[in-house]
């Protein structure tokens, strides 16, 4: 209390918004922050480039692959794959893949650990355009199994590793539970 009363006696009733230095600093701080954000991004940011023939590119699984969403999206730049499933009779399921770009072929392997060396299986194309693919397979254990995937498009190879938790959904992958 004593300190505050000394401040009031010396400075009087001061309004900080009448101080031009404070007002200018308040207005300039966000502008300088934005300028520095974009400057750092321009200096160290990665520029996207088109896929080159003969190269391999890793696909990143989206968050919907790690929860029981019914679908799984994999992406690298503009190249995108969407996985869904449909339960079949018995202990089988149909894995479906939809691509934004036409694919030459797709290989998948259901593994338990990264060290597993299981033989990959070819997916079958649905139609002639190479955008839809399908494979009937044994029903996976969503908590234990992972799916290794390799897709070929325009002489480039795209590969990814996917958690099978998206198959925990109670409804089939393409059916909406709200309908």
N, CA, C and O of each residue as an XYZ file, in Angstrom:
716
protein
N       0.824     -1.178      0.000
C       0.000      0.000      0.000
C       0.875      1.250      0.000
O       0.584      2.229     -0.688
N       1.947      1.199      0.781
C       2.833      2.349      0.863
C       3.458      2.645     -0.504
O       3.580      3.802     -0.907
N       3.852      1.575     -1.209
C       4.472      1.737     -2.514
C       3.512      2.396     -3.507
O       3.918      3.266     -4.277
N       2.270      1.995     -3.491
C       1.291      2.570     -4.404
C       1.046      4.039     -4.104
O       0.919      4.846     -5.025
N       0.979      4.385     -2.862
C       0.743      5.800     -2.519
C       1.941      6.659     -2.941
O       1.756      7.804     -3.353
N       3.162      6.128     -2.844
C       4.336      6.876     -3.311
C       4.275      7.066     -4.819
O       4.616      8.139     -5.317
N       3.853      6.062     -5.541
C       3.742      6.153     -6.991
C       2.715      7.207     -7.384
O       2.955      7.987     -8.306
N       1.577      7.243     -6.700
C       0.542      8.232     -7.027
C       1.010      9.659     -6.735
O       0.687     10.580     -7.486
N       1.774      9.849     -5.642
C       2.265     11.194     -5.327
C       3.260     11.681     -6.358
O       3.254     12.862     -6.708
N       4.119     10.796     -6.856
C       5.139     11.196     -7.821
C       4.571     11.381     -9.221
O       4.866     12.373     -9.888
N       3.756     10.429     -9.668
C       3.314     10.428    -11.055
C       1.907     10.975    -11.229
O       1.519     11.302    -12.350
N       1.168     11.079    -10.206
C      -0.203     11.527    -10.350
C      -1.058     10.407    -10.913
O      -0.655      9.244    -10.886
N      -2.206     10.736    -11.409
C      -3.101      9.757    -11.999
C      -2.703      9.568    -13.455
O      -3.050     10.396    -14.298
N      -1.975      8.486    -13.770
C      -1.409      8.266    -15.084
C      -2.294      7.290    -15.862
O      -2.645      6.226    -15.352
N      -2.656      7.653    -17.101
C      -3.368      6.757    -17.994
C      -2.356      6.270    -19.022
O      -1.820      7.065    -19.793
N      -2.087      4.940    -19.036
C      -1.028      4.429    -19.904
C      -1.402      4.512    -21.378
O      -0.518      4.480    -22.234
N      -2.685      4.618    -21.695
C      -3.089      4.708    -23.095
C      -2.866      6.103    -23.682
O      -3.042      6.306    -24.883
N      -2.486      7.050    -22.850
C      -2.130      8.370    -23.359
C      -0.639      8.451    -23.679
O      -0.176      9.428    -24.269
N       0.094      7.436    -23.292
C       1.520      7.378    -23.570
C       1.727      6.861    -24.987
O       1.379      5.719    -25.284
N       2.295      7.696    -25.871
C       2.428      7.317    -27.279
C       3.384      6.140    -27.480
O       3.203      5.372    -28.424
N       4.383      5.977    -26.634
C       5.312      4.856    -26.755
C       4.597      3.530    -26.482
O       4.824      2.533    -27.168
N       3.744      3.539    -25.484
C       2.990      2.328    -25.152
C       2.020      1.969    -26.280
O       1.912      0.797    -26.642
N       1.333      2.926    -26.827
C       0.362      2.687    -27.891
C       1.064      2.160    -29.145
O       0.588      1.204    -29.757
N       2.170      2.759    -29.529
C       2.910      2.307    -30.705
C       3.443      0.890    -30.494
O       3.366      0.065    -31.405
N       3.976      0.596    -29.320
C       4.487     -0.749    -29.026
C       3.354     -1.774    -29.052
O       3.551     -2.897    -29.516
N       2.182     -1.405    -28.564
C       1.034     -2.309    -28.558
C       0.584     -2.628    -29.980
O       0.189     -3.760    -30.260
N       0.637     -1.667    -30.866
C       0.231     -1.888    -32.251
C       1.302     -2.614    -33.064
O       0.969     -3.396    -33.954
N       2.559     -2.373    -32.779
C       3.649     -2.942    -33.574
C       3.981     -4.392    -33.199
O       4.464     -5.140    -34.049
N       3.740     -4.799    -31.978
C       4.116     -6.148    -31.529
C       3.461     -7.239    -32.377
O       4.175     -8.134    -32.830
N       2.155     -7.222    -32.620
C       1.574     -8.284    -33.457
C       2.055     -8.232    -34.906
O       2.215     -9.275    -35.540
N       2.285     -7.036    -35.431
C       2.764     -6.902    -36.806
C       4.162     -7.511    -36.928
O       4.436     -8.239    -37.881
N       5.032     -7.224    -35.986
C       6.384     -7.783    -36.007
C       6.357     -9.303    -35.812
O       7.175    -10.016    -36.393
N       5.424     -9.798    -34.999
C       5.306    -11.245    -34.797
C       4.915    -11.937    -36.099
O       5.484    -12.976    -36.434
N       3.965    -11.386    -36.832
C       3.553    -11.976    -38.111
C       4.678    -11.934    -39.136
O       4.906    -12.910    -39.850
N       5.368    -10.827    -39.209
C       6.483    -10.703    -40.152
C       7.565    -11.740    -39.831
O       8.090    -12.388    -40.736
N       7.892    -11.895    -38.566
C       8.941    -12.861    -38.197
C       8.479    -14.295    -38.450
O       9.291    -15.135    -38.840
N       7.191    -14.597    -38.238
C       6.667    -15.933    -38.487
C       6.842    -16.305    -39.959
O       7.357    -17.380    -40.268
N       6.423    -15.438    -40.857
C       6.530    -15.729    -42.282
C       7.975    -15.686    -42.772
O       8.331    -16.430    -43.686
N       8.807    -14.839    -42.188
C      10.214    -14.782    -42.583
C      10.937    -16.078    -42.213
O      11.710    -16.605    -43.013
N      10.694    -16.589    -41.015
C      11.330    -17.840    -40.596
C      10.826    -18.991    -41.466
O      11.613    -19.853    -41.857
N       9.534    -19.019    -41.771
C       8.984    -20.070    -42.625
C       9.616    -20.023    -44.023
O       9.901    -21.068    -44.607
N       9.830    -18.836    -44.551
C      10.434    -18.702    -45.878
C      11.894    -19.154    -45.866
O      12.379    -19.699    -46.858
N      12.596    -18.934    -44.759
C      14.008    -19.300    -44.698
C      14.236    -20.790    -44.478
O      15.131    -21.370    -45.093
N      13.446    -21.421    -43.614
C      13.714    -22.812    -43.252
C      12.607    -23.773    -43.654
O      12.762    -24.978    -43.458
N      11.499    -23.295    -44.206
C      10.384    -24.161    -44.583
C      10.711    -25.025    -45.782
O      11.509    -24.652    -46.642
N      10.079    -26.189    -45.823
C      10.287    -27.120    -46.929
C       9.322    -26.776    -48.053
O       8.123    -26.614    -47.831
N       9.850    -26.667    -49.243
C       8.991    -26.370    -50.388
C       8.516    -27.681    -51.001
O       9.325    -28.584    -51.214
N       7.225    -27.805    -51.288
C       6.738    -29.040    -51.887
C       7.228    -29.180    -53.325
O       7.397    -28.188    -54.034
N       7.452    -30.416    -53.742
C       7.879    -30.677    -55.108
C       7.099    -31.875    -55.659
O       6.610    -32.709    -54.897
N       6.990    -31.950    -56.949
C       6.240    -33.027    -57.597
C       6.983    -34.353    -57.437
O       8.209    -34.390    -57.334
N       6.218    -35.425    -57.421
C       6.813    -36.759    -57.317
C       7.609    -37.066    -58.582
O       7.164    -36.782    -59.695
N       8.784    -37.645    -58.395
C       9.653    -37.997    -59.509
C       9.535    -39.496    -59.786
O       9.406    -40.294    -58.857
N       9.579    -39.869    -61.037
C       9.500    -41.275    -61.420
C      10.682    -42.038    -60.834
O      11.818    -41.564    -60.857
N      10.395    -43.229    -60.307
C      11.440    -44.068    -59.739
C      11.747    -43.790    -58.278
O      12.584    -44.479    -57.695
N      11.111    -42.817    -57.673
C      11.361    -42.478    -56.267
C      10.288    -43.094    -55.373
O       9.197    -43.427    -55.837
N      10.607    -43.242    -54.093
C       9.666    -43.752    -53.095
C       9.289    -42.632    -52.137
O      10.125    -41.805    -51.772
N       8.024    -42.614    -51.733
C       7.520    -41.580    -50.839
C       6.699    -42.221    -49.739
O       5.880    -43.104    -49.994
N       6.923    -41.770    -48.512
C       6.197    -42.316    -47.369
C       4.852    -41.626    -47.217
O       4.748    -40.405    -47.333
N       3.832    -42.421    -46.956
C       2.497    -41.905    -46.690
C       2.319    -41.753    -45.184
O       2.725    -42.623    -44.413
N       1.720    -40.661    -44.774
C       1.483    -40.394    -43.357
C       0.035    -40.728    -43.039
O      -0.878    -40.295    -43.741
N      -0.172    -41.509    -41.966
C      -1.535    -41.835    -41.580
C      -2.144    -40.664    -40.821
O      -1.494    -40.045    -39.978
N      -3.384    -40.376    -41.131
C      -4.127    -39.302    -40.476
C      -4.639    -39.800    -39.122
O      -4.654    -41.008    -38.883
N      -5.055    -38.899    -38.240
C      -5.521    -39.318    -36.915
C      -6.717    -40.273    -36.931
O      -6.896    -41.031    -35.978
N      -7.537    -40.259    -37.982
C      -8.689    -41.158    -37.995
C      -8.283    -42.629    -38.091
O      -9.121    -43.504    -37.876
N      -7.028    -42.922    -38.406
C      -6.550    -44.312    -38.448
C      -6.314    -44.860    -37.039
O      -6.334    -46.075    -36.841
N      -6.097    -44.002    -36.083
C      -5.739    -44.429    -34.733
C      -6.932    -44.479    -33.790
O      -6.761    -44.679    -32.587
N      -8.146    -44.299    -34.325
C      -9.347    -44.424    -33.491
C     -10.419    -45.146    -34.308
O     -10.253    -45.346    -35.511
N     -11.496    -45.530    -33.669
C     -12.512    -46.340    -34.342
C     -13.440    -45.475    -35.192
O     -14.613    -45.290    -34.866
N     -12.894    -44.953    -36.279
C     -13.638    -44.045    -37.150
C     -14.321    -44.761    -38.307
O     -15.262    -44.219    -38.885
N     -13.874    -45.959    -38.659
C     -14.425    -46.662    -39.800
C     -13.683    -46.385    -41.094
O     -13.865    -47.106    -42.075
N     -12.848    -45.353    -41.115
C     -12.067    -44.990    -42.298
C     -10.653    -44.628    -41.872
O     -10.400    -44.285    -40.717
N      -9.735    -44.712    -42.832
C      -8.343    -44.365    -42.569
C      -7.796    -43.638    -43.785
O      -7.880    -44.143    -44.904
N      -7.237    -42.458    -43.571
C      -6.686    -41.660    -44.661
C      -5.164    -41.646    -44.571
O      -4.595    -41.474    -43.493
N      -4.516    -41.828    -45.715
C      -3.060    -41.747    -45.836
C      -2.753    -40.651    -46.839
O      -3.431    -40.527    -47.859
N      -1.720    -39.847    -46.548
C      -1.474    -38.704    -47.423
C       0.009    -38.372    -47.510
O       0.759    -38.514    -46.544
N       0.412    -37.922    -48.706
C       1.715    -37.324    -48.927
C       1.513    -36.270    -50.006
O       1.366    -36.604    -51.181
N       1.504    -35.010    -49.615
C       1.247    -33.925    -50.553
C      -0.154    -34.037    -51.122
O      -1.131    -34.074    -50.373
N      -0.260    -34.092    -52.450
C      -1.561    -34.224    -53.093
C      -1.979    -35.679    -53.284
O      -3.121    -35.947    -53.656
N      -1.074    -36.617    -53.038
C      -1.382    -38.041    -53.185
C      -2.100    -38.503    -51.933
O      -1.574    -38.373    -50.828
N      -3.304    -39.044    -52.102
C      -4.106    -39.423    -50.948
C      -4.792    -40.757    -51.195
O      -5.329    -41.004    -52.275
N      -4.764    -41.620    -50.171
C      -5.457    -42.904    -50.191
C      -6.436    -42.944    -49.029
O      -6.137    -42.458    -47.939
N      -7.603    -43.525    -49.267
C      -8.611    -43.682    -48.219
C      -8.938    -45.163    -48.085
O      -9.341    -45.809    -49.052
N      -8.759    -45.698    -46.873
C      -9.076    -47.092    -46.591
C     -10.408    -47.162    -45.853
O     -10.696    -46.338    -44.985
N     -11.207    -48.146    -46.207
C     -12.440    -48.444    -45.478
C     -12.585    -49.963    -45.475
O     -11.768    -50.669    -46.066
N     -13.608    -50.458    -44.820
C     -13.766    -51.908    -44.723
C     -15.249    -52.254    -44.698
O     -16.114    -51.400    -44.503
N     -15.503    -53.530    -44.902
C     -16.859    -54.064    -44.810
C     -16.750    -55.458    -44.222
O     -15.959    -56.271    -44.701
N     -17.543    -55.751    -43.178
C     -17.490    -57.070    -42.567
C     -18.185    -58.074    -43.472
O     -19.255    -57.802    -44.015
N     -17.569    -59.230    -43.626
C     -18.146    -60.328    -44.393
C     -18.584    -61.417    -43.421
O     -18.389    -61.290    -42.213
N     -19.173    -62.479    -43.945
C     -19.588    -63.585    -43.088
C     -18.365    -64.260    -42.476
O     -17.304    -64.339    -43.094
N     -18.537    -64.742    -41.254
C     -17.449    -65.448    -40.587
C     -16.389    -64.484    -40.085
O     -16.697    -63.369    -39.662
N     -15.158    -64.917    -40.135
C     -14.038    -64.120    -39.630
C     -13.304    -63.434    -40.780
O     -12.074    -63.428    -40.810
N     -14.043    -62.859    -41.722
C     -13.451    -62.223    -42.892
C     -13.907    -60.766    -42.980
O     -14.940    -60.385    -42.429
N     -13.117    -59.973    -43.682
C     -13.509    -58.602    -43.979
C     -13.009    -58.223    -45.360
O     -12.043    -58.793    -45.867
N     -13.676    -57.260    -45.955
C     -13.275    -56.749    -47.254
C     -12.650    -55.374    -47.036
O     -13.310    -54.445    -46.571
N     -11.384    -55.261    -47.376
C     -10.668    -53.996    -47.256
C     -10.799    -53.251    -48.574
O     -10.510    -53.805    -49.634
N     -11.231    -52.007    -48.514
C     -11.430    -51.200    -49.721
C     -10.485    -50.012    -49.686
O     -10.259    -49.413    -48.635
N      -9.933    -49.674    -50.854
C      -9.015    -48.552    -50.968
C      -9.506    -47.641    -52.094
O      -9.820    -48.107    -53.190
N      -9.566    -46.353    -51.815
C      -9.941    -45.356    -52.817
C      -8.786    -44.375    -52.948
O      -8.240    -43.903    -51.951
N      -8.421    -44.073    -54.192
C      -7.297    -43.183    -54.455
C      -7.755    -41.955    -55.226
O      -8.734    -41.999    -55.972
N      -7.033    -40.865    -55.035
C      -7.299    -39.646    -55.787
C      -6.681    -39.759    -57.177
O      -7.230    -39.235    -58.147
N      -5.540    -40.440    -57.276
C      -4.821    -40.626    -58.540
C      -4.917    -42.089    -58.965
O      -4.988    -42.966    -58.103
N      -4.920    -42.378    -60.259
C      -4.948    -43.773    -60.722
C      -3.708    -44.536    -60.248
O      -2.590    -44.022    -60.291
N      -3.926    -45.752    -59.806
C      -2.843    -46.596    -59.299
C      -2.561    -47.719    -60.270
O      -3.469    -48.223    -60.930
N      -1.284    -48.117    -60.361
C      -0.880    -49.254    -61.186
C      -1.038    -50.564    -60.416
O      -1.314    -51.603    -61.017
N      -0.867    -50.527    -59.106
C      -0.977    -51.715    -58.272
C      -0.872    -51.362    -56.803
O      -0.334    -50.318    -56.435
N      -1.401    -52.258    -55.958
C      -1.362    -52.060    -54.503
C      -1.029    -53.385    -53.849
O      -1.641    -54.406    -54.162
N      -0.057    -53.378    -52.935
C       0.311    -54.548    -52.135
C       0.058    -54.232    -50.675
O       0.368    -53.134    -50.214
N      -0.512    -55.200    -49.927
C      -0.730    -55.022    -48.486
C      -0.271    -56.271    -47.755
O      -0.302    -57.377    -48.296
N       0.157    -56.073    -46.509
C       0.535    -57.183    -45.631
C       0.042    -56.856    -44.226
O       0.293    -55.767    -43.709
N      -0.657    -57.800    -43.618
C      -1.150    -57.648    -42.255
C      -0.099    -58.213    -41.306
O       0.190    -59.409    -41.350
N       0.478    -57.369    -40.448
C       1.577    -57.794    -39.571
C       1.233    -57.476    -38.121
O       0.363    -56.655    -37.832
N       1.952    -58.158    -37.207
C       1.773    -57.898    -35.782
C       2.827    -56.926    -35.261
O       2.527    -56.083    -34.416
N       4.059    -57.036    -35.758
C       5.134    -56.141    -35.348
C       5.864    -55.645    -36.594
O       5.676    -56.188    -37.682
N       6.685    -54.629    -36.438
C       7.450    -54.112    -37.566
C       8.470    -55.118    -38.081
O       8.892    -55.041    -39.234
N       8.865    -56.056    -37.236
C       9.863    -57.044    -37.631
C       9.261    -58.198    -38.431
O      10.003    -58.993    -39.008
N       7.932    -58.304    -38.476
C       7.287    -59.377    -39.239
C       7.613    -59.263    -40.716
O       7.584    -58.173    -41.288
N       7.923    -60.395    -41.328
C       8.256    -60.437    -42.757
C       7.191    -61.243    -43.493
O       7.505    -62.258    -44.115
N       5.947    -60.807    -43.431
C       4.875    -61.522    -44.119
C       4.875    -61.173    -45.599
O       5.235    -60.063    -45.991
N       4.471    -62.128    -46.406
C       4.390    -61.942    -47.853
C       3.224    -61.002    -48.165
O       2.102    -61.257    -47.727
N       3.467    -59.922    -48.911
C       2.365    -59.023    -49.262
C       1.418    -59.661    -50.282
O       1.798    -60.548    -51.047
N       0.174    -59.177    -50.266
C      -0.874    -59.696    -51.134
C      -1.333    -58.573    -52.059
O      -1.448    -57.425    -51.632
N      -1.597    -58.900    -53.326
C      -2.096    -57.921    -54.287
C      -3.562    -57.607    -54.026
O      -4.361    -58.511    -53.779
N      -3.914    -56.330    -54.080
C      -5.318    -55.935    -54.048
C      -5.851    -55.991    -55.476
O      -5.099    -55.800    -56.432
N      -7.152    -56.255    -55.617
C      -7.794    -56.317    -56.930
C      -8.392    -54.957    -57.278
O      -9.024    -54.325    -56.432
N      -8.200    -54.500    -58.516
C      -8.835    -53.239    -58.910
C     -10.337    -53.433    -59.116
O     -10.787    -54.481    -59.579
N     -11.093    -52.410    -58.764
C     -12.535    -52.386    -59.016
C     -12.735    -51.383    -60.141
O     -12.611    -50.179    -59.918
N     -13.035    -51.842    -61.315
C     -13.163    -50.961    -62.470
C     -11.839    -50.835    -63.207
O     -10.826    -51.413    -62.814
N     -11.878    -50.063    -64.287
C     -10.694    -49.920    -65.136
C      -9.892    -48.653    -64.875
O      -8.801    -48.498    -65.423
N     -10.400    -47.751    -64.060
C      -9.729    -46.464    -63.869
C      -8.589    -46.511    -62.853
O      -7.785    -45.580    -62.810
N      -8.490    -47.565    -62.033
C      -7.406    -47.696    -61.055
C      -7.591    -46.846    -59.816
O      -6.636    -46.640    -59.067
N      -8.796    -46.348    -59.580
C      -9.045    -45.497    -58.412
C      -9.603    -46.268    -57.221
O      -9.462    -45.818    -56.084
N     -10.234    -47.422    -57.456
C     -10.818    -48.241    -56.388
C     -10.173    -49.619    -56.395
O      -9.986    -50.227    -57.449
N      -9.835    -50.105    -55.197
C      -9.204    -51.410    -55.049
C      -9.860    -52.146    -53.891
O     -10.424    -51.519    -52.994
N      -9.788    -53.485    -53.907
C     -10.437    -54.284    -52.875
C      -9.623    -55.536    -52.582
O      -8.885    -56.031    -53.433
N      -9.775    -56.043    -51.347
C      -9.121    -57.292    -50.952
C      -9.935    -57.934    -49.840
O     -10.240    -57.284    -48.841
N     -10.293    -59.213    -50.005
C     -10.927    -59.983    -48.933
C      -9.815    -60.592    -48.105
O      -8.899    -61.219    -48.638
N      -9.900    -60.403    -46.797
C      -8.826    -60.867    -45.915
C      -9.395    -61.336    -44.586
O     -10.568    -61.117    -44.281
N      -8.537    -61.989    -43.794
C      -8.937    -62.423    -42.462
C      -9.187    -61.203    -41.584
O      -8.521    -60.177    -41.719
N     -10.151    -61.330    -40.692
C     -10.486    -60.223    -39.798
C      -9.306    -59.954    -38.861
O      -8.864    -60.862    -38.158
N      -8.787    -58.714    -38.840
C      -7.619    -58.421    -37.997
C      -8.019    -58.162    -36.547
O      -9.172    -57.850    -36.247
N      -7.044    -58.298    -35.664
C      -7.215    -57.865    -34.278
C      -6.786    -56.407    -34.228
O      -5.593    -56.125    -34.343
N      -7.717    -55.468    -34.060
C      -7.388    -54.041    -34.151
C      -6.346    -53.565    -33.136
O      -5.635    -52.592    -33.388
N      -6.256    -54.236    -32.010
C      -5.295    -53.828    -30.986
C      -3.892    -54.331    -31.293
O      -2.915    -53.768    -30.799
N      -3.773    -55.376    -32.097
C      -2.493    -56.039    -32.316
C      -1.939    -55.860    -33.715
O      -0.728    -55.712    -33.878
N      -2.782    -55.870    -34.719
C      -2.315    -55.876    -36.104
C      -2.109    -54.480    -36.671
O      -2.743    -53.510    -36.255
N      -1.196    -54.415    -37.638
C      -0.947    -53.210    -38.433
C      -0.949    -53.630    -39.895
O      -0.726    -54.796    -40.223
N      -1.203    -52.670    -40.758
C      -1.255    -52.949    -42.190
C      -0.105    -52.215    -42.868
O      -0.017    -50.990    -42.798
N       0.775    -52.967    -43.527
C       1.823    -52.374    -44.355
C       1.276    -52.291    -45.767
O       0.713    -53.258    -46.279
N       1.438    -51.141    -46.393
C       0.825    -50.892    -47.689
C       1.835    -50.264    -48.628
O       2.614    -49.400    -48.225
N       1.823    -50.696    -49.885
C       2.664    -50.090    -50.937
C       1.793    -49.919    -52.179
O       1.141    -50.862    -52.626
N       1.788    -48.703    -52.733
C       0.993    -48.408    -53.925
C       1.890    -47.796    -54.984
O       2.791    -47.016    -54.676
N       1.637    -48.157    -56.236
C       2.422    -47.643    -57.355
C       1.538    -46.764    -58.225
O       0.424    -47.140    -58.588
N       2.066    -45.566    -58.558
C       1.333    -44.647    -59.426
C       2.339    -43.813    -60.206
O       3.246    -43.220    -59.621
N       2.182    -43.768    -61.525
C       3.060    -42.969    -62.391
C       4.542    -43.243    -62.146
O       5.343    -42.312    -62.070
N       4.905    -44.508    -62.024
C       6.281    -44.959    -61.832
C       6.896    -44.464    -60.522
O       8.119    -44.429    -60.388
N       6.067    -44.086    -59.566
C       6.524    -43.734    -58.220
C       5.906    -44.716    -57.242
O       4.817    -45.240    -57.476
N       6.616    -44.964    -56.132
C       6.151    -45.904    -55.122
C       5.789    -45.135    -53.856
O       6.563    -44.305    -53.378
N       4.615    -45.416    -53.324
C       4.148    -44.799    -52.084
C       3.929    -45.920    -51.080
O       3.277    -46.916    -51.392
N       4.474    -45.761    -49.870
C       4.358    -46.816    -48.868
C       3.914    -46.215    -47.537
O       4.155    -45.042    -47.254
N       3.261    -47.047    -46.730
C       2.788    -46.579    -45.434
C       2.541    -47.722    -44.484
O       2.505    -48.888    -44.876
N       2.373    -47.367    -43.233
C       2.115    -48.301    -42.148
C       0.890    -47.775    -41.412
O       0.870    -46.618    -40.994
N      -0.126    -48.607    -41.251
C      -1.417    -48.148    -40.738
C      -1.843    -48.985    -39.541
O      -1.748    -50.212    -39.568
N      -2.315    -48.316    -38.488
C      -2.936    -49.004    -37.360
C      -4.302    -49.507    -37.798
O      -4.982    -48.831    -38.570
N      -4.716    -50.661    -37.331
C      -6.008    -51.227    -37.725
C      -7.135    -50.845    -36.770
O      -8.220    -51.423    -36.835
N      -6.895    -49.887    -35.891
C      -7.924    -49.479    -34.931
C      -9.151    -48.894    -35.606
O     -10.229    -48.882    -35.012
N      -9.016    -48.414    -36.822
C     -10.174    -47.851    -37.500
C     -11.233    -48.917    -37.790
O     -12.371    -48.577    -38.111
N     -10.874    -50.212    -37.680
C     -11.844    -51.288    -37.906
C     -12.637    -51.618    -36.645
O     -13.448    -52.544    -36.665
N     -12.429    -50.895    -35.555
C     -13.196    -51.119    -34.336
C     -14.603    -50.537    -34.415
O     -15.432    -50.814    -33.548
N     -14.882    -49.752    -35.421
C     -16.181    -49.107    -35.566
C     -17.278    -50.170    -35.644
O     -17.111    -51.192    -36.310
N     -18.393    -49.929    -34.966
C     -19.479    -50.904    -34.922
C     -20.185    -51.045    -36.264
O     -20.684    -52.122    -36.593
N     -20.230    -49.974    -37.034
C     -20.880    -50.041    -38.337
C     -19.843    -50.337    -39.397
O     -18.645    -50.244    -39.128
N     -20.265    -50.682    -40.570
C     -19.340    -50.920    -41.662
C     -18.697    -49.596    -42.067
O     -19.267    -48.527    -41.848
N     -17.523    -49.676    -42.652
C     -16.725    -48.493    -42.949
C     -17.409    -47.418    -43.762
O     -17.200    -46.237    -43.484
N     -18.218    -47.762    -44.756
C     -18.803    -46.727    -45.594
C     -20.212    -46.344    -45.162
O     -20.777    -45.386    -45.689
N     -20.788    -47.075    -44.214
C     -22.124    -46.737    -43.740
C     -22.013    -45.795    -42.555
O     -21.164    -45.981    -41.683
N     -22.863    -44.790    -42.521
C     -22.852    -43.823    -41.435
C     -23.799    -44.295    -40.345
O     -24.945    -44.637    -40.637
N     -23.350    -44.323    -39.098
C     -24.173    -44.813    -38.000
C     -25.348    -43.877    -37.703
O     -26.291    -44.279    -37.021
N     -25.310    -42.643    -38.200
C     -26.386    -41.697    -37.920
C     -27.578    -41.886    -38.853
O     -28.637    -41.307    -38.613
N     -27.432    -42.674    -39.899
C     -28.538    -42.880    -40.852
C     -29.566    -43.828    -40.293
O     -30.563    -44.117    -40.953
